[in-house]
Amino acid sequence: MDVVDVADLEVGELEKMPRTDLDGAWKEVLRKYFKEFVELCWPEILDKIDWKKQSIFLEKEFQAILKKEEIGERIADKLIQVWLKDGREVWALVHLEIQGDRGKEDFSERIYIYRYRIFDIYRKDIATLAILIDSNRKWRPNVYQREFWGTKLRLEYPILKILDFQKEKGALLKSRNPFALVILAQLAALETAGDNPKRMVTKFGLTKSLYLQGWNKSDVLDLLRFLEQILVLPKDLTLQYHHQVAKLEKELDMAYMTYVEKMWLEQGESTLLLQQLKSKFKTIPDFYRQKIAKANSETLLIWGIRVLDSRTIEEVFEQDKTSD
C-alpha cells in the first residue's frame, strides 16, 4: 500500500494528533515492552543482554545531560542502562524521530551530540538505534561526518524505518510479540493519514486481532491505549469504533472497557444521535429528546442506524416497541 509523502500533506495532517501525545505513547510502550522491542526491532543485541537484570530507564539523567532548550518536546528519546551477560554495564541510546520532517538536517548531528555528552560524563559503551516514524521512504539519515584539513570524524549508526515493515504486515499480525501491534499501529497511522473512515476500519481490525491473541488483560489494555493515542479519530467515528469494540467484547465474552469509557460512550451517542436527527429533519420534538435522554447505549445505536434510511423522524423511533 502506498504511503502519502510528507511533502504532500498539510502541516499536522500526517499524525492527526499533538506531537507530545505521540511521544508519550511511544515512551510508555518502549518502557513496558523494551525486551519485546529489542527482539523484534533490534534482534542482533537480544542475546548479548542479561535480561535477568532489570534494564533501567535513565530519564532524569538523560535530561540533565542535555540542555533544556535542545530537548524541546523530544521526550521519547531514551537512555537505557543494560547489563551484558559478561557482567559489563553499557548504555543503549534509543532515539525516536517522530516529526517526519526530511528537512531536519540536524538530525544526525543531534545523535552525535547526545552520544558525545553521554560518553563525556559516563565513559560507557553506547549503542544507538534511531527509529524513524515518517512517511518519506528516502529519508534515512544514518551517518554524521565532518572533515577539515585532514581531520575526519564519522559516526554511523543503525536506523529502524517503520515503513520497512510494510512488506511484513502479514507476519506481524500473526506474531505473539506485543510490539508487533505497535509497529502495525504506526504503519496504519501513516497509511490512513487524511482518510478517517479507512482509519476506523483499520483500527478496529487491529483491535480485533489484539483481542484474539489471548494476551492478559494488562497487555490488552496497554496496547488498546496505544491504538487510541496513535490512531485518533473524530468523535463520530470514535463512537462507531467503540460500538464495534463493545459488540466484539460481548461476542467474545470480554469486558475491557472501563466504566468511565462506557459512560462517555453513552453520553456521546446521545449527542451524536441528536446531531444526526437535526441534520436530516431540522427539528426534534421534545418528546423524542426525552426518549433519547432515557435510552441505553444499544437502543441509541439502533436509532442511529435507522436515521440513515428513515424518511420521517417518526420512522426512527416507532419501529422499536422497546423504545416506548
C-alpha positions as CSV (number, residue, x, y, z in Angstrom):
1,M,0.0,0.0,0.0
2,D,1.4,3.4,-0.9
3,V,2.0,5.9,1.8
4,V,1.4,9.6,1.3
5,D,4.7,11.5,1.1
6,V,5.0,14.0,3.9
7,A,5.6,16.8,1.4
8,D,2.1,16.4,0.1
9,L,0.4,16.8,3.5
10,E,-0.7,19.9,5.3
11,V,1.2,20.7,8.5
12,G,-0.1,18.4,11.2
13,E,-2.1,16.2,8.8
14,L,0.3,13.3,9.0
15,E,-0.2,12.4,12.6
16,K,-3.6,13.9,13.3
17,M,-2.7,14.5,16.9
18,P,-0.3,16.6,19.0
19,R,3.4,15.6,18.9
20,T,3.6,15.3,22.7
21,D,0.9,12.6,22.6
22,L,2.8,10.6,20.1
23,D,6.0,10.9,22.1
24,G,4.2,9.9,25.3
25,A,2.6,6.9,23.6
26,W,5.9,5.6,22.3
27,K,7.6,6.4,25.6
28,E,5.3,4.1,27.5
29,V,5.4,1.1,25.2
30,L,9.2,1.3,25.0
31,R,9.4,1.3,28.7
32,K,7.0,-1.7,29.2
33,Y,8.0,-3.7,26.2
34,F,11.7,-3.0,25.9
35,K,12.7,-6.6,25.6
36,E,10.0,-7.3,23.1
37,F,11.1,-4.2,21.2
38,V,14.6,-5.5,21.0
39,E,13.5,-8.9,20.0
40,L,11.5,-7.6,17.1
41,C,13.4,-4.5,16.0
42,W,17.0,-4.8,17.3
43,P,17.5,-8.7,17.3
44,E,21.3,-8.5,16.9
45,I,21.7,-7.4,20.5
46,L,19.0,-9.6,22.1
47,D,21.3,-12.4,23.2
48,K,24.0,-10.1,24.4
49,I,21.9,-8.6,27.1
50,D,21.4,-10.2,30.5
51,W,17.7,-10.0,30.8
52,K,17.7,-11.4,34.3
53,K,18.9,-8.0,35.4
54,Q,16.3,-5.2,35.1
55,S,17.1,-2.5,32.5
56,I,17.0,1.0,33.9
57,F,15.5,3.9,32.0
58,L,17.6,7.0,32.8
59,E,15.0,9.7,32.2
60,K,16.3,12.3,34.7
61,E,20.0,11.5,33.9
62,F,19.4,11.9,30.2
63,Q,17.6,15.3,30.5
64,A,20.3,16.5,32.8
65,I,22.9,15.7,30.2
66,L,21.2,17.8,27.5
67,K,20.5,21.5,27.5
68,K,16.8,22.2,28.2
69,E,16.4,24.2,25.0
70,E,17.7,21.3,23.0
71,I,15.4,18.7,24.5
72,G,12.3,20.5,23.4
73,E,9.4,18.0,23.1
74,R,11.6,15.0,22.2
75,I,10.6,13.2,25.4
76,A,10.6,9.8,23.7
77,D,14.4,9.7,23.3
78,K,15.6,7.0,25.6
79,L,18.8,6.4,27.5
80,I,18.7,2.9,28.9
81,Q,21.1,1.1,31.2
82,V,21.5,-2.6,30.4
83,W,23.9,-5.3,31.5
84,L,25.7,-7.7,29.2
85,K,26.0,-11.4,30.0
86,D,29.6,-11.0,30.8
87,G,28.7,-8.6,33.6
88,R,29.6,-5.3,31.9
89,E,27.3,-2.3,32.2
90,V,26.6,-0.5,28.9
91,W,24.2,2.2,27.6
92,A,21.5,1.8,24.9
93,L,20.5,5.1,23.3
94,V,17.2,4.8,21.5
95,H,16.4,8.0,19.6
96,L,12.9,8.3,18.3
97,E,12.3,10.8,15.4
98,I,8.5,11.3,15.1
99,Q,8.2,14.6,13.3
100,G,8.7,13.1,9.9
101,D,10.4,16.2,8.5
102,R,13.0,15.2,5.9
103,G,14.3,18.8,6.1
104,K,15.7,18.3,9.5
105,E,19.4,18.5,8.6
106,D,20.5,18.5,12.2
107,F,19.1,15.0,13.0
108,S,22.4,13.1,12.7
109,E,24.2,16.0,14.4
110,R,21.9,15.7,17.4
111,I,22.6,11.9,17.5
112,Y,26.3,12.7,17.7
113,I,25.9,15.4,20.3
114,Y,23.8,13.1,22.5
115,R,26.3,10.3,22.3
116,Y,29.3,12.6,23.0
117,R,27.7,14.2,26.1
118,I,26.7,10.8,27.5
119,F,30.2,9.4,26.9
120,D,31.8,12.5,28.3
121,I,30.1,12.0,31.6
122,Y,29.9,8.2,32.0
123,R,32.7,6.8,29.8
124,K,30.5,3.8,28.8
125,D,30.0,2.0,25.6
126,I,26.9,3.3,23.8
127,A,24.7,1.5,21.2
128,T,22.5,3.8,19.3
129,L,19.3,3.0,17.3
130,A,17.3,5.7,15.5
131,I,13.7,5.0,14.9
132,L,12.2,6.9,12.0
133,I,8.4,7.3,12.1
134,D,7.9,9.3,9.0
135,S,6.3,8.9,5.6
136,N,9.3,9.7,3.4
137,R,10.9,6.4,2.2
138,K,14.1,8.1,1.0
139,W,14.9,9.9,4.3
140,R,17.4,7.6,6.0
141,P,19.9,9.7,8.0
142,N,22.3,7.1,9.5
143,V,25.7,8.9,9.3
144,Y,27.2,12.0,10.8
145,Q,30.5,13.1,9.4
146,R,32.8,16.2,9.2
147,E,36.2,16.7,7.7
148,F,38.5,19.7,8.0
149,W,42.2,19.9,6.9
150,G,42.8,16.2,7.1
151,T,40.8,15.7,10.4
152,K,37.9,13.3,9.8
153,L,35.0,12.5,12.1
154,R,32.4,9.9,11.2
155,L,29.6,8.3,13.3
156,E,27.5,5.6,11.7
157,Y,24.5,4.1,13.5
158,P,21.6,1.7,12.6
159,I,18.2,3.1,11.9
160,L,14.8,1.4,12.1
161,K,12.4,2.7,9.4
162,I,8.8,1.9,10.3
163,L,7.8,1.9,6.6
164,D,10.2,-1.0,6.0
165,F,7.8,-3.2,8.0
166,Q,5.0,-2.8,5.3
167,K,6.1,-5.9,3.5
168,E,6.0,-7.9,6.8
169,K,2.4,-6.9,7.9
170,G,1.1,-10.5,7.5
171,A,3.8,-11.9,9.8
172,L,3.3,-9.1,12.3
173,L,-0.4,-9.8,12.5
174,K,0.4,-13.5,13.4
175,S,3.2,-12.5,15.8
176,R,3.0,-13.3,19.5
177,N,5.2,-10.3,20.2
178,P,3.1,-7.4,21.5
179,F,5.4,-4.9,19.9
180,A,4.3,-6.2,16.5
181,L,1.0,-4.4,17.1
182,V,2.8,-1.2,18.0
183,I,4.5,-1.3,14.6
184,L,1.2,-2.1,12.8
185,A,-0.5,0.8,14.6
186,Q,2.2,3.2,13.5
187,L,2.0,1.9,9.9
188,A,-1.7,2.3,10.0
189,A,-1.3,5.9,11.1
190,L,0.8,6.6,8.0
191,E,-1.3,4.6,5.6
192,T,-4.6,6.3,6.7
193,A,-3.4,9.9,7.0
194,G,-6.3,12.1,5.8
195,D,-8.7,9.1,5.5
196,N,-10.6,8.8,8.7
197,P,-13.2,6.2,7.6
198,K,-10.3,3.9,6.4
199,R,-8.5,4.6,9.7
200,M,-11.5,3.5,11.7
201,V,-11.8,0.2,9.8
202,T,-8.1,-0.4,10.2
203,K,-8.1,0.5,13.9
204,F,-11.0,-2.0,14.6
205,G,-9.2,-4.7,12.6
206,L,-6.1,-4.3,14.8
207,T,-8.3,-4.2,17.9
208,K,-10.0,-7.5,16.9
209,S,-6.6,-9.0,16.2
210,L,-5.4,-7.9,19.6
211,Y,-8.4,-9.5,21.4
212,L,-8.0,-12.8,19.5
213,Q,-4.3,-13.1,20.6
214,G,-5.3,-14.3,24.0
215,W,-3.0,-11.9,25.9
216,N,-3.6,-11.0,29.5
217,K,-5.8,-8.0,30.4
218,S,-2.9,-5.7,31.3
219,D,-1.3,-6.2,27.9
220,V,-4.6,-5.7,26.1
221,L,-5.3,-2.5,27.9
222,D,-1.8,-1.1,27.3
223,L,-2.0,-1.8,23.6
224,L,-5.5,-0.5,23.3
225,R,-4.3,2.7,24.9
226,F,-1.5,2.9,22.3
227,L,-4.0,2.3,19.5
228,E,-6.2,5.1,20.9
229,Q,-3.3,7.5,21.0
230,I,-1.8,6.7,17.6
231,L,-5.0,6.2,15.6
232,V,-7.0,9.2,16.6
233,L,-10.5,9.6,15.1
234,P,-13.1,12.3,15.1
235,K,-15.9,12.0,17.6
236,D,-18.5,10.4,15.4
237,L,-16.1,7.7,14.1
238,T,-14.8,7.2,17.6
239,L,-18.3,6.4,18.8
240,Q,-18.7,3.9,15.9
241,Y,-15.4,2.3,16.8
242,H,-16.4,1.9,20.4
243,H,-19.7,0.4,19.4
244,Q,-17.9,-2.2,17.3
245,V,-15.5,-2.9,20.2
246,A,-18.4,-3.3,22.7
247,K,-20.1,-5.7,20.3
248,L,-16.9,-7.6,19.9
249,E,-16.4,-7.8,23.6
250,K,-19.9,-9.2,24.0
251,E,-19.3,-11.8,21.3
252,L,-16.1,-12.9,22.9
253,D,-17.3,-12.6,26.5
254,M,-14.7,-10.0,27.3
255,A,-15.0,-6.7,29.1
256,Y,-12.0,-4.3,28.9
257,M,-13.9,-1.0,28.5
258,T,-13.9,0.9,31.8
259,Y,-17.0,2.4,33.5
260,V,-15.9,5.9,32.6
261,E,-15.4,4.9,28.9
262,K,-18.9,3.3,28.9
263,M,-20.5,6.5,30.4
264,W,-18.7,8.7,27.8
265,L,-19.8,6.3,25.1
266,E,-23.5,6.6,26.1
267,Q,-23.4,10.3,26.5
268,G,-21.6,10.7,23.3
269,E,-24.1,8.6,21.5
270,S,-26.9,10.8,22.6
271,T,-25.2,13.9,21.3
272,L,-24.4,12.2,18.0
273,L,-27.9,10.9,17.5
274,L,-29.3,14.4,18.2
275,Q,-26.9,15.9,15.6
276,Q,-28.0,13.2,13.1
277,L,-31.7,14.0,13.6
278,K,-31.2,17.7,13.5
279,S,-29.2,17.5,10.3
280,K,-31.8,15.3,8.5
281,F,-35.1,16.5,9.9
282,K,-34.2,20.1,11.0
283,T,-36.3,20.0,14.2
284,I,-36.5,17.5,17.1
285,P,-39.7,17.4,19.1
286,D,-39.2,17.4,22.9
287,F,-40.9,14.0,23.1
288,Y,-38.1,12.4,21.2
289,R,-35.4,14.3,23.1
290,Q,-36.8,12.8,26.3
291,K,-36.7,9.3,24.8
292,I,-33.1,9.8,23.7
293,A,-32.1,11.0,27.2
294,K,-33.6,7.8,28.8
295,A,-32.3,5.3,26.2
296,N,-29.4,2.9,26.8
297,S,-26.4,2.5,24.5
298,E,-27.8,-0.3,22.5
299,T,-31.1,1.5,21.7
300,L,-29.2,4.6,20.8
301,L,-27.2,2.7,18.3
302,I,-30.3,1.1,16.7
303,W,-31.9,4.6,16.3
304,G,-28.7,6.0,14.9
305,I,-28.6,3.3,12.2
306,R,-32.3,3.9,11.3
307,V,-31.7,7.6,10.8
308,L,-29.9,6.8,7.6
309,D,-32.9,5.2,5.9
310,S,-35.9,6.8,7.6
311,R,-38.0,9.3,5.7
312,T,-39.5,10.8,8.8
313,I,-38.4,11.2,12.3
314,E,-41.3,9.1,13.5
315,E,-39.9,6.1,11.5
316,V,-36.7,6.3,13.5
317,F,-38.5,5.5,16.8
318,E,-41.8,3.8,16.1
319,Q,-40.4,0.6,14.7
320,D,-39.0,-0.5,18.1
321,K,-41.5,-1.4,20.7
322,T,-38.8,-1.5,23.4
323,S,-38.2,2.3,22.9
324,D,-41.7,3.2,24.0
